């Protein structure tokens, strides 16, 4: 009789314990939390920068007048398609318009934050894609200097932005808000 009582007490505590253990088997779980650095990438770009539009009389700029530009960015992807990008760009600009006897030169530095969209599925049928398109749209603060002068006599043509009329003395830079829009291809 005593053994029956012990078994009854054990079964009363064992059955809830067994139900608890079995319910843990069906809970979703992870061995570890993802790192805050997951999806983070850094990139540096070296390329050409040029004036566009009415200054060059060419909506796409001129490669013959292009100068060196450098960009550094940090990108955090929140899922395979959407992320944010923080970017710094610095470069020199130049253009020559011989038809009106003018030259332009300048410096620009820009800091911005952009939404980055990678619309094509990252995984292909044979694993990760190496080349993928991306789009970005954001807001940035640009700081620049620009000056123009006659090509034949090198006389400064006012107004100047960030330069004095002697073409040597730097004044304060001009600041502007800009909306960077980008389309590109990345490589992993």
N, CA and C atoms as an extended XYZ file, in Angstrom:
564
Properties=species:S:1:pos:R:3:atomname:S:1:resname:S:1:resid:I:1 pbc="F F F"
N         0.817       -1.191        0.000 N   UNK     1
C         0.000        0.000        0.000 CA  UNK     1
C         0.859        1.252        0.000 C   UNK     1
N         1.917        1.195        0.724 N   UNK     2
C         2.830        2.337        0.792 CA  UNK     2
C         3.447        2.624       -0.580 C   UNK     2
N         3.797        1.637       -1.368 N   UNK     3
C         4.397        1.810       -2.693 CA  UNK     3
C         3.401        2.462       -3.639 C   UNK     3
N         2.112        2.123       -3.508 N   UNK     4
C         1.106        2.756       -4.356 CA  UNK     4
C         1.011        4.245       -4.066 C   UNK     4
N         1.108        4.621       -2.816 N   UNK     5
C         1.026        6.037       -2.441 CA  UNK     5
C         2.237        6.811       -2.979 C   UNK     5
N         3.391        6.209       -2.908 N   UNK     6
C         4.606        6.855       -3.415 CA  UNK     6
C         4.506        7.032       -4.931 C   UNK     6
N         4.029        5.983       -5.603 N   UNK     7
C         3.855        6.074       -7.060 CA  UNK     7
C         2.834        7.140       -7.440 C   UNK     7
N         1.749        7.239       -6.708 N   UNK     8
C         0.724        8.227       -6.992 CA  UNK     8
C         1.300        9.645       -6.833 C   UNK     8
N         2.054        9.877       -5.767 N   UNK     9
C         2.666       11.208       -5.554 CA  UNK     9
C         3.666       11.538       -6.650 C   UNK     9
N         4.477       10.540       -7.015 N   UNK    10
C         5.461       10.756       -8.081 CA  UNK    10
C         4.781       11.062       -9.410 C   UNK    10
N         3.707       10.368       -9.724 N   UNK    11
C         3.023       10.606      -10.987 CA  UNK    11
C         2.378       11.981      -11.010 C   UNK    11
N         1.916       12.462       -9.877 N   UNK    12
C         1.327       13.802       -9.812 CA  UNK    12
C         2.382       14.869      -10.105 C   UNK    12
N         3.609       14.703       -9.688 N   UNK    13
C         4.660       15.687       -9.971 CA  UNK    13
C         5.399       15.376      -11.269 C   UNK    13
N         5.454       14.120      -11.689 N   UNK    14
C         6.175       13.738      -12.889 CA  UNK    14
C         5.436       14.147      -14.166 C   UNK    14
N         4.113       14.017      -14.194 N   UNK    15
C         3.332       14.347      -15.393 CA  UNK    15
C         3.468       15.833      -15.737 C   UNK    15
N         3.325       16.788      -14.807 N   UNK    16
C         3.570       18.196      -15.187 CA  UNK    16
C         5.018       18.444      -15.637 C   UNK    16
N         5.967       17.763      -14.997 N   UNK    17
C         7.367       17.894      -15.396 CA  UNK    17
C         7.576       17.375      -16.823 C   UNK    17
N         6.957       16.244      -17.169 N   UNK    18
C         7.057       15.676      -18.515 CA  UNK    18
C         6.407       16.602      -19.550 C   UNK    18
N         5.266       17.161      -19.224 N   UNK    19
C         4.600       18.113      -20.136 CA  UNK    19
C         5.488       19.340      -20.345 C   UNK    19
N         6.112       19.840      -19.320 N   UNK    20
C         7.006       20.995      -19.429 CA  UNK    20
C         8.193       20.679      -20.342 C   UNK    20
N         8.822       19.544      -20.179 N   UNK    21
C         9.978       19.152      -21.002 CA  UNK    21
C         9.556       18.990      -22.461 C   UNK    21
N         8.431       18.342      -22.709 N   UNK    22
C         7.958       18.157      -24.084 CA  UNK    22
C         7.607       19.497      -24.744 C   UNK    22
N         7.044       20.430      -23.995 N   UNK    23
C         6.701       21.739      -24.581 CA  UNK    23
C         7.957       22.528      -24.958 C   UNK    23
N         9.053       22.342      -24.246 N   UNK    24
C        10.304       23.000      -24.607 CA  UNK    24
C        10.847       22.507      -25.946 C   UNK    24
N        10.569       21.290      -26.274 N   UNK    25
C        11.058       20.724      -27.532 CA  UNK    25
C        10.413       21.401      -28.741 C   UNK    25
N         9.224       21.955      -28.581 N   UNK    26
C         8.523       22.572      -29.708 CA  UNK    26
C         8.655       24.094      -29.751 C   UNK    26
N         9.367       24.685      -28.821 N   UNK    27
C         9.582       26.136      -28.844 CA  UNK    27
C        10.693       26.489      -29.825 C   UNK    27
N        10.517       27.579      -30.580 N   UNK    28
C        11.632       27.994      -31.440 CA  UNK    28
C        12.758       28.543      -30.565 C   UNK    28
N        13.968       28.202      -30.897 N   UNK    29
C        15.094       28.657      -30.096 CA  UNK    29
C        16.314       28.893      -30.950 C   UNK    29
N        17.244       29.640      -30.403 N   UNK    30
C        18.501       29.912      -31.085 CA  UNK    30
C        19.640       29.592      -30.136 C   UNK    30
N        20.714       29.137      -30.723 N   UNK    31
C        21.879       28.837      -29.903 CA  UNK    31
C        22.524       30.117      -29.399 C   UNK    31
N        22.472       31.180      -30.219 N   UNK    32
C        23.038       32.459      -29.809 CA  UNK    32
C        22.338       33.577      -30.562 C   UNK    32
N        22.376       34.746      -30.012 N   UNK    33
C        21.778       35.913      -30.653 CA  UNK    33
C        22.687       36.395      -31.776 C   UNK    33
N        22.104       36.957      -32.866 N   UNK    34
C        22.967       37.480      -33.938 CA  UNK    34
C        23.766       38.681      -33.442 C   UNK    34
N        24.935       38.823      -33.977 N   UNK    35
C        25.824       39.917      -33.607 CA  UNK    35
C        25.292       41.234      -34.142 C   UNK    35
N        25.595       42.350      -33.461 N   UNK    36
C        25.188       43.665      -33.962 CA  UNK    36
C        25.947       44.016      -35.234 C   UNK    36
N        27.049       43.312      -35.500 N   UNK    37
C        27.832       43.570      -36.702 CA  UNK    37
C        27.340       42.773      -37.911 C   UNK    37
N        26.362       41.893      -37.701 N   UNK    38
C        25.830       41.110      -38.816 CA  UNK    38
C        25.131       42.051      -39.800 C   UNK    38
N        25.460       41.957      -41.072 N   UNK    39
C        24.872       42.831      -42.086 CA  UNK    39
C        25.607       44.147      -42.245 C   UNK    39
N        26.694       44.365      -41.506 N   UNK    40
C        27.458       45.610      -41.585 CA  UNK    40
C        28.613       45.433      -42.567 C   UNK    40
N        28.782       46.401      -43.439 N   UNK    41
C        29.921       46.362      -44.355 CA  UNK    41
C        30.494       47.752      -44.514 C   UNK    41
N        31.762       47.819      -44.820 N   UNK    42
C        32.465       49.068      -45.062 CA  UNK    42
C        32.978       49.043      -46.489 C   UNK    42
N        32.964       50.191      -47.143 N   UNK    43
C        33.501       50.233      -48.500 CA  UNK    43
C        34.195       51.556      -48.738 C   UNK    43
N        35.177       51.518      -49.594 N   UNK    44
C        35.904       52.717      -50.021 CA  UNK    44
C        35.899       52.732      -51.545 C   UNK    44
N        35.620       53.892      -52.118 N   UNK    45
C        35.576       54.033      -53.574 CA  UNK    45
C        36.523       55.135      -53.998 C   UNK    45
N        37.227       54.897      -55.057 N   UNK    46
C        38.091       55.889      -55.674 CA  UNK    46
C        37.601       56.026      -57.114 C   UNK    46
N        37.316       57.250      -57.519 N   UNK    47
C        36.778       57.415      -58.868 CA  UNK    47
C        36.939       58.826      -59.379 C   UNK    47
N        36.170       59.151      -60.407 N   UNK    48
C        36.234       60.457      -61.046 CA  UNK    48
C        35.012       61.287      -60.685 C   UNK    48
N        35.224       62.570      -60.446 N   UNK    49
C        34.142       63.517      -60.158 CA  UNK    49
C        34.209       64.641      -61.181 C   UNK    49
N        33.049       65.116      -61.605 N   UNK    50
C        33.035       66.200      -62.589 CA  UNK    50
C        31.784       67.046      -62.420 C   UNK    50
N        31.835       68.260      -62.961 N   UNK    51
C        30.661       69.120      -63.006 CA  UNK    51
C        29.676       68.546      -64.011 C   UNK    51
N        28.400       68.757      -63.780 N   UNK    52
C        27.360       68.307      -64.712 CA  UNK    52
C        26.459       69.491      -65.077 C   UNK    52
N        25.738       69.358      -66.160 N   UNK    53
C        24.698       70.314      -66.491 CA  UNK    53
C        25.180       71.525      -67.246 C   UNK    53
N        24.634       72.692      -66.878 N   UNK    54
C        24.870       73.913      -67.658 CA  UNK    54
C        26.316       74.402      -67.610 C   UNK    54
N        27.068       74.047      -66.580 N   UNK    55
C        28.469       74.478      -66.516 CA  UNK    55
C        29.258       73.850      -67.656 C   UNK    55
N        29.040       72.583      -67.910 N   UNK    56
C        29.804       71.881      -68.940 CA  UNK    56
C        29.073       71.812      -70.281 C   UNK    56
N        27.839       72.273      -70.295 N   UNK    57
C        26.996       72.179      -71.490 CA  UNK    57
C        26.819       70.717      -71.887 C   UNK    57
N        26.904       69.840      -70.907 N   UNK    58
C        26.759       68.408      -71.120 CA  UNK    58
C        26.065       67.852      -69.875 C   UNK    58
N        24.899       67.237      -70.012 N   UNK    59
C        24.182       66.772      -68.815 CA  UNK    59
C        24.893       65.654      -68.065 C   UNK    59
N        25.888       65.019      -68.672 N   UNK    60
C        26.577       63.908      -68.029 CA  UNK    60
C        28.003       64.236      -67.624 C   UNK    60
N        28.421       65.485      -67.724 N   UNK    61
C        29.776       65.872      -67.354 CA  UNK    61
C        30.760       65.547      -68.469 C   UNK    61
N        32.006       65.816      -68.202 N   UNK    62
C        33.047       65.592      -69.201 CA  UNK    62
C        34.169       64.769      -68.583 C   UNK    62
N        34.501       63.648      -69.193 N   UNK    63
C        35.583       62.825      -68.663 CA  UNK    63
C        36.939       63.498      -68.803 C   UNK    63
N        37.100       64.371      -69.800 N   UNK    64
C        38.390       65.038      -69.972 CA  UNK    64
C        38.665       66.015      -68.838 C   UNK    64
N        37.612       66.537      -68.199 N   UNK    65
C        37.787       67.471      -67.087 CA  UNK    65
C        37.636       66.804      -65.722 C   UNK    65
N        37.368       65.524      -65.668 N   UNK    66
C        37.108       64.844      -64.401 CA  UNK    66
C        38.357       64.808      -63.522 C   UNK    66
N        38.135       64.971      -62.230 N   UNK    67
C        39.209       64.923      -61.235 CA  UNK    67
C        38.946       63.787      -60.261 C   UNK    67
N        39.931       63.504      -59.419 N   UNK    68
C        39.865       62.400      -58.486 CA  UNK    68
C        38.872       62.671      -57.355 C   UNK    68
N        38.103       61.652      -56.994 N   UNK    69
C        37.176       61.728      -55.870 CA  UNK    69
C        37.304       60.474      -55.021 C   UNK    69
N        37.058       60.594      -53.711 N   UNK    70
C        37.177       59.486      -52.775 CA  UNK    70
C        35.918       59.426      -51.928 C   UNK    70
N        35.397       58.226      -51.728 N   UNK    71
C        34.200       58.028      -50.927 CA  UNK    71
C        34.434       56.877      -49.959 C   UNK    71
N        33.954       57.034      -48.726 N   UNK    72
C        34.017       55.985      -47.711 CA  UNK    72
C        32.605       55.825      -47.160 C   UNK    72
N        32.140       54.577      -47.035 N   UNK    73
C        30.764       54.350      -46.585 CA  UNK    73
C        30.700       53.180      -45.622 C   UNK    73
N        29.717       53.245      -44.721 N   UNK    74
C        29.356       52.126      -43.851 CA  UNK    74
C        27.908       51.782      -44.170 C   UNK    74
N        27.649       50.501      -44.411 N   UNK    75
C        26.319       50.049      -44.806 CA  UNK    75
C        25.842       49.017      -43.784 C   UNK    75
N        24.620       49.190      -43.313 N   UNK    76
C        24.002       48.219      -42.398 CA  UNK    76
C        22.735       47.704      -43.067 C   UNK    76
N        22.741       46.431      -43.443 N   UNK    77
C        21.570       45.812      -44.058 CA  UNK    77
C        20.722       45.183      -42.951 C   UNK    77
N        19.434       45.554      -42.899 N   UNK    78
C        18.532       45.024      -41.882 CA  UNK    78
C        17.886       43.720      -42.327 C   UNK    78
N        17.768       43.536      -43.620 N   UNK    79
C        17.316       42.280      -44.199 CA  UNK    79
C        17.978       42.175      -45.566 C   UNK    79
N        17.768       41.136      -46.335 N   UNK    80
C        18.500       41.008      -47.607 CA  UNK    80
C        18.237       42.119      -48.621 C   UNK    80
N        17.167       42.885      -48.462 N   UNK    81
C        16.839       43.891      -49.478 CA  UNK    81
C        16.970       45.337      -49.017 C   UNK    81
N        16.868       45.638      -47.724 N   UNK    82
C        16.805       47.027      -47.247 CA  UNK    82
C        17.861       47.284      -46.179 C   UNK    82
N        18.514       48.444      -46.301 N   UNK    83
C        19.504       48.849      -45.320 CA  UNK    83
C        19.699       50.356      -45.353 C   UNK    83
N        20.639       50.848      -44.548 N   UNK    84
C        20.991       52.266      -44.563 CA  UNK    84
C        22.487       52.383      -44.851 C   UNK    84
N        22.845       53.539      -45.368 N   UNK    85
C        24.246       53.790      -45.709 CA  UNK    85
C        24.626       55.178      -45.213 C   UNK    85
N        25.743       55.266      -44.515 N   UNK    86
C        26.330       56.541      -44.110 CA  UNK    86
C        27.572       56.721      -44.973 C   UNK    86
N        27.692       57.906      -45.601 N   UNK    87
C        28.754       58.076      -46.595 CA  UNK    87
C        29.441       59.426      -46.439 C   UNK    87
N        30.745       59.421      -46.697 N   UNK    88
C        31.538       60.648      -46.777 CA  UNK    88
C        32.190       60.672      -48.157 C   UNK    88
N        32.077       61.799      -48.841 N   UNK    89
C        32.684       61.960      -50.162 CA  UNK    89
C        33.510       63.235      -50.175 C   UNK    89
N        34.674       63.180      -50.803 N   UNK    90
C        35.516       64.357      -50.978 CA  UNK    90
C        36.135       64.284      -52.364 C   UNK    90
N        36.154       65.431      -53.044 N   UNK    91
C        36.729       65.413      -54.378 CA  UNK    91
C        36.977       66.801      -54.925 C   UNK    91
N        37.692       66.843      -56.027 N   UNK    92
C        37.972       68.075      -56.755 CA  UNK    92
C        37.175       68.054      -58.048 C   UNK    92
N        36.744       69.226      -58.475 N   UNK    93
C        35.953       69.346      -59.689 CA  UNK    93
C        36.608       70.344      -60.630 C   UNK    93
N        36.451       70.128      -61.921 N   UNK    94
C        36.991       71.063      -62.907 CA  UNK    94
C        36.173       70.946      -64.188 C   UNK    94
N        36.103       72.039      -64.933 N   UNK    95
C        35.432       72.041      -66.238 CA  UNK    95
C        36.020       73.164      -67.078 C   UNK    95
N        36.048       72.962      -68.377 N   UNK    96
C        36.534       73.975      -69.314 CA  UNK    96
C        35.479       74.181      -70.385 C   UNK    96
N        35.119       75.448      -70.611 N   UNK    97
C        34.185       75.796      -71.688 CA  UNK    97
C        34.904       76.753      -72.628 C   UNK    97
N        35.569       76.242      -73.624 N   UNK    98
C        36.309       77.086      -74.567 CA  UNK    98
C        35.380       77.916      -75.459 C   UNK    98
N        34.134       77.464      -75.643 N   UNK    99
C        33.200       78.228      -76.470 CA  UNK    99
C        32.845       79.584      -75.853 C   UNK    99
N        32.939       79.700      -74.520 N   UNK   100
C        32.702       80.999      -73.867 CA  UNK   100
C        33.945       81.478      -73.113 C   UNK   100
N        35.093       80.819      -73.319 N   UNK   101
C        36.378       81.206      -72.741 CA  UNK   101
C        36.350       81.210      -71.207 C   UNK   101
N        35.816       80.135      -70.606 N   UNK   102
C        35.756       80.040      -69.149 CA  UNK   102
C        36.250       78.690      -68.662 C   UNK   102
N        36.831       78.726      -67.456 N   UNK   103
C        37.235       77.518      -66.738 CA  UNK   103
C        36.594       77.565      -65.362 C   UNK   103
N        36.304       76.381      -64.832 N   UNK   104
C        35.715       76.254      -63.510 CA  UNK   104
C        36.548       75.256      -62.717 C   UNK   104
N        36.662       75.502      -61.430 N   UNK   105
C        37.313       74.533      -60.548 CA  UNK   105
C        36.651       74.611      -59.180 C   UNK   105
N        36.767       73.541      -58.428 N   UNK   106
C        36.153       73.527      -57.110 CA  UNK   106
C        36.550       72.320      -56.298 C   UNK   106
N        36.142       72.353      -55.036 N   UNK   107
C        36.332       71.252      -54.093 CA  UNK   107
C        34.984       70.990      -53.454 C   UNK   107
N        34.714       69.735      -53.145 N   UNK   108
C        33.458       69.406      -52.474 CA  UNK   108
C        33.704       68.316      -51.435 C   UNK   108
N        33.009       68.436      -50.318 N   UNK   109
C        32.996       67.402      -49.281 CA  UNK   109
C        31.535       67.208      -48.892 C   UNK   109
N        31.124       65.974      -48.743 N   UNK   110
C        29.720       65.688      -48.491 CA  UNK   110
C        29.591       64.560      -47.477 C   UNK   110
N        28.644       64.693      -46.536 N   UNK   111
C        28.323       63.655      -45.564 CA  UNK   111
C        26.833       63.396      -45.684 C   UNK   111
N        26.446       62.121      -45.822 N   UNK   112
C        25.034       61.849      -46.018 CA  UNK   112
C        24.577       60.525      -45.445 C   UNK   112
N        23.257       60.399      -45.353 N   UNK   113
C        22.592       59.190      -44.891 CA  UNK   113
C        21.594       58.792      -45.966 C   UNK   113
N        21.639       57.529      -46.396 N   UNK   114
C        20.775       57.073      -47.486 CA  UNK   114
C        20.098       55.764      -47.139 C   UNK   114
N        18.908       55.585      -47.702 N   UNK   115
C        18.232       54.305      -47.685 CA  UNK   115
C        18.792       53.507      -48.856 C   UNK   115
N        19.159       52.271      -48.620 N   UNK   116
C        19.760       51.435      -49.666 CA  UNK   116
C        18.832       50.254      -49.924 C   UNK   116
N        18.501       50.048      -51.196 N   UNK   117
C        17.608       48.967      -51.584 CA  UNK   117
C        18.331       48.076      -52.583 C   UNK   117
N        18.383       46.794      -52.277 N   UNK   118
C        18.959       45.795      -53.176 CA  UNK   118
C        17.814       44.873      -53.605 C   UNK   118
N        17.148       45.198      -54.733 N   UNK   119
C        15.893       44.526      -55.077 CA  UNK   119
C        16.019       43.091      -55.566 C   UNK   119
N        17.154       42.714      -56.095 N   UNK   120
C        17.300       41.369      -56.640 CA  UNK   120
C        17.642       40.413      -55.513 C   UNK   120
N        16.992       39.284      -55.507 N   UNK   121
C        17.224       38.286      -54.467 CA  UNK   121
C        18.713       37.959      -54.385 C   UNK   121
N        19.250       37.987      -53.179 N   UNK   122
C        20.680       37.782      -52.984 CA  UNK   122
C        21.129       36.366      -53.316 C   UNK   122
N        20.268       35.401      -53.120 N   UNK   123
C        20.670       34.022      -53.349 CA  UNK   123
C        20.212       33.569      -54.730 C   UNK   123
N        21.123       33.112      -55.514 N   UNK   124
C        20.804       32.551      -56.818 CA  UNK   124
C        20.627       31.046      -56.683 C   UNK   124
N        20.377       30.360      -57.783 N   UNK   125
C        20.191       28.908      -57.704 CA  UNK   125
C        21.459       28.171      -57.282 C   UNK   125
N        22.620       28.774      -57.485 N   UNK   126
C        23.881       28.122      -57.137 CA  UNK   126
C        24.604       28.801      -55.978 C   UNK   126
N        23.862       29.497      -55.112 N   UNK   127
C        24.485       30.170      -53.973 CA  UNK   127
C        24.412       31.682      -54.111 C   UNK   127
N        25.210       32.413      -53.317 N   UNK   128
C        25.134       33.882      -53.333 CA  UNK   128
C        25.533       34.472      -54.696 C   UNK   128
N        24.818       35.514      -55.093 N   UNK   129
C        25.159       36.213      -56.328 CA  UNK   129
C        26.392       37.071      -56.072 C   UNK   129
N        27.268       37.172      -57.048 N   UNK   130
C        28.469       37.976      -56.889 CA  UNK   130
C        28.220       39.429      -57.294 C   UNK   130
N        27.457       39.653      -58.349 N   UNK   131
C        27.156       41.013      -58.811 CA  UNK   131
C        25.663       41.251      -58.610 C   UNK   131
N        25.324       42.395      -58.003 N   UNK   132
C        23.929       42.699      -57.710 CA  UNK   132
C        23.695       44.205      -57.891 C   UNK   132
N        22.498       44.599      -58.317 N   UNK   133
C        22.186       46.026      -58.447 CA  UNK   133
C        21.699       46.590      -57.109 C   UNK   133
N        21.856       47.899      -56.938 N   UNK   134
C        21.307       48.559      -55.761 CA  UNK   134
C        20.870       49.975      -56.138 C   UNK   134
N        19.953       50.513      -55.348 N   UNK   135
C        19.457       51.872      -55.498 CA  UNK   135
C        19.607       52.547      -54.146 C   UNK   135
N        19.840       53.842      -54.156 N   UNK   136
C        19.895       54.565      -52.883 CA  UNK   136
C        19.303       55.963      -53.047 C   UNK   136
N        18.695       56.428      -51.974 N   UNK   137
C        18.085       57.751      -51.927 CA  UNK   137
C        18.261       58.253      -50.508 C   UNK   137
N        18.705       59.505      -50.355 N   UNK   138
C        18.941       59.999      -49.010 CA  UNK   138
C        18.986       61.504      -48.923 C   UNK   138
N        19.664       61.951      -47.890 N   UNK   139
C        19.839       63.379      -47.645 CA  UNK   139
C        21.278       63.587      -47.186 C   UNK   139
N        21.878       64.698      -47.599 N   UNK   140
C        23.267       64.936      -47.220 CA  UNK   140
C        23.545       66.423      -47.097 C   UNK   140
N        24.649       66.708      -46.455 N   UNK   141
C        25.123       68.072      -46.309 CA  UNK   141
C        26.411       68.197      -47.117 C   UNK   141
N        26.417       69.157      -48.026 N   UNK   142
C        27.587       69.355      -48.880 CA  UNK   142
C        28.259       70.674      -48.527 C   UNK   142
N        29.564       70.660      -48.514 N   UNK   143
C        30.371       71.845      -48.265 CA  UNK   143
C        31.307       71.993      -49.458 C   UNK   143
N        31.332       73.177      -50.086 N   UNK   144
C        32.089       73.296      -51.327 CA  UNK   144
C        32.730       74.665      -51.499 C   UNK   144
N        33.710       74.692      -52.392 N   UNK   145
C        34.342       75.913      -52.890 CA  UNK   145
C        34.296       75.837      -54.406 C   UNK   145
N        34.045       76.949      -55.071 N   UNK   146
C        34.043       76.945      -56.538 CA  UNK   146
C        34.434       78.331      -57.038 C   UNK   146
N        35.119       78.337      -58.166 N   UNK   147
C        35.560       79.593      -58.761 CA  UNK   147
C        35.578       79.422      -60.281 C   UNK   147
N        35.361       80.498      -60.997 N   UNK   148
C        35.488       80.448      -62.457 CA  UNK   148
C        36.342       81.616      -62.912 C   UNK   148
N        37.044       81.403      -64.013 N   UNK   149
C        37.894       82.446      -64.556 CA  UNK   149
C        37.960       82.301      -66.069 C   UNK   149
N        38.482       83.328      -66.708 N   UNK   150
C        38.616       83.270      -68.167 CA  UNK   150
C        39.762       82.344      -68.525 C   UNK   150
N        39.563       81.525      -69.542 N   UNK   151
C        40.570       80.542      -69.939 CA  UNK   151
C        41.787       81.209      -70.572 C   UNK   151
N        41.589       82.322      -71.261 N   UNK   152
C        42.707       82.935      -71.981 CA  UNK   152
C        43.553       83.842      -71.090 C   UNK   152
N        42.945       84.551      -70.136 N   UNK   153
C        43.699       85.515      -69.330 CA  UNK   153
C        43.819       85.146      -67.859 C   UNK   153
N        43.127       84.098      -67.401 N   UNK   154
C        43.117       83.675      -66.006 CA  UNK   154
C        42.612       84.741      -65.039 C   UNK   154
N        41.756       85.633      -65.491 N   UNK   155
C        41.119       86.607      -64.610 CA  UNK   155
C        39.891       85.982      -63.965 C   UNK   155
N        39.733       86.189      -62.646 N   UNK   156
C        38.607       85.615      -61.909 CA  UNK   156
C        37.323       86.342      -62.301 C   UNK   156
N        36.261       85.565      -62.502 N   UNK   157
C        34.947       86.117      -62.828 CA  UNK   157
C        34.079       85.964      -61.580 C   UNK   157
N        33.639       87.096      -60.980 N   UNK   158
C        32.772       86.990      -59.798 CA  UNK   158
C        31.396       86.436      -60.196 C   UNK   158
N        30.648       85.827      -59.315 N   UNK   159
C        30.939       85.582      -57.904 CA  UNK   159
C        31.802       84.331      -57.732 C   UNK   159
N        32.515       84.293      -56.617 N   UNK   160
C        33.288       83.119      -56.244 CA  UNK   160
C        32.663       82.536      -54.978 C   UNK   160
N        32.833       81.264      -54.758 N   UNK   161
C        32.277       80.602      -53.580 CA  UNK   161
C        33.414       79.937      -52.822 C   UNK   161
N        33.815       80.519      -51.696 N   UNK   162
C        34.885       79.964      -50.892 CA  UNK   162
C        36.276       80.408      -51.302 C   UNK   162
N        36.386       81.313      -52.273 N   UNK   163
C        37.670       81.878      -52.698 CA  UNK   163
C        37.535       83.393      -52.730 C   UNK   163
N        38.666       84.061      -52.529 N   UNK   164
C        38.708       85.499      -52.749 CA  UNK   164
C        38.969       85.732      -54.240 C   UNK   164
N        38.875       86.967      -54.685 N   UNK   165
C        39.039       87.271      -56.106 CA  UNK   165
C        40.472       87.072      -56.609 C   UNK   165
N        41.442       86.904      -55.693 N   UNK   166
C        42.816       86.666      -56.149 CA  UNK   166
C        43.050       85.197      -56.567 C   UNK   166
N        42.056       84.332      -56.388 N   UNK   167
C        42.107       82.935      -56.774 CA  UNK   167
C        43.073       82.115      -55.915 C   UNK   167
N        43.610       82.689      -54.868 N   UNK   168
C        44.551       81.974      -53.998 CA  UNK   168
C        44.042       81.856      -52.575 C   UNK   168
N        43.419       82.907      -52.057 N   UNK   169
C        42.984       82.957      -50.669 CA  UNK   169
C        41.664       82.205      -50.514 C   UNK   169
N        41.652       81.282      -49.562 N   UNK   170
C        40.435       80.529      -49.298 CA  UNK   170
C        39.581       81.277      -48.296 C   UNK   170
N        38.327       81.476      -48.628 N   UNK   171
C        37.359       82.018      -47.689 CA  UNK   171
C        36.581       80.868      -47.077 C   UNK   171
N        35.519       81.150      -46.327 N   UNK   172
C        34.715       80.060      -45.763 CA  UNK   172
C        33.994       79.286      -46.875 C   UNK   172
N        33.849       78.011      -46.668 N   UNK   173
C        33.154       77.172      -47.647 CA  UNK   173
C        31.652       77.475      -47.624 C   UNK   173
N        31.018       77.241      -48.733 N   UNK   174
C        29.567       77.345      -48.839 CA  UNK   174
C        28.982       75.994      -48.428 C   UNK   174
N        27.818       76.021      -47.815 N   UNK   175
C        27.158       74.783      -47.397 CA  UNK   175
C        25.798       74.681      -48.053 C   UNK   175
N        25.400       73.475      -48.384 N   UNK   176
C        24.105       73.247      -49.018 CA  UNK   176
C        23.579       71.876      -48.633 C   UNK   176
N        22.280       71.749      -48.682 N   UNK   177
C        21.623       70.482      -48.463 CA  UNK   177
C        21.420       69.824      -49.819 C   UNK   177
N        21.680       68.527      -49.917 N   UNK   178
C        21.499       67.847      -51.196 CA  UNK   178
C        20.755       66.528      -50.990 C   UNK   178
N        20.214       66.016      -52.070 N   UNK   179
C        19.498       64.744      -52.064 CA  UNK   179
C        20.225       63.796      -53.005 C   UNK   179
N        21.106       62.950      -52.466 N   UNK   180
C        21.826       62.017      -53.346 CA  UNK   180
C        20.922       60.876      -53.800 C   UNK   180
N        20.968       60.615      -55.085 N   UNK   181
C        20.232       59.505      -55.690 CA  UNK   181
C        21.269       58.650      -56.399 C   UNK   181
N        21.269       57.375      -56.154 N   UNK   182
C        22.284       56.531      -56.754 CA  UNK   182
C        21.734       55.223      -57.281 C   UNK   182
N        22.299       54.782      -58.366 N   UNK   183
C        22.039       53.474      -58.955 CA  UNK   183
C        23.400       52.863      -59.227 C   UNK   183
N        23.593       51.647      -58.823 N   UNK   184
C        24.898       51.049      -59.043 CA  UNK   184
C        24.869       49.541      -58.982 C   UNK   184
N        26.037       48.968      -59.098 N   UNK   185
C        26.204       47.525      -58.988 CA  UNK   185
C        27.264       47.251      -57.935 C   UNK   185
N        27.016       46.274      -57.115 N   UNK   186
C        27.967       45.866      -56.109 CA  UNK   186
C        28.518       44.503      -56.431 C   UNK   186
N        29.636       44.173      -55.821 N   UNK   187
C        30.287       42.874      -56.006 CA  UNK   187
C        30.621       42.293      -54.642 C   UNK   187
N        30.252       41.083      -54.411 N   UNK   188
C        30.576       40.401      -53.140 CA  UNK   188
C        31.576       39.317      -53.388 C   UNK   188
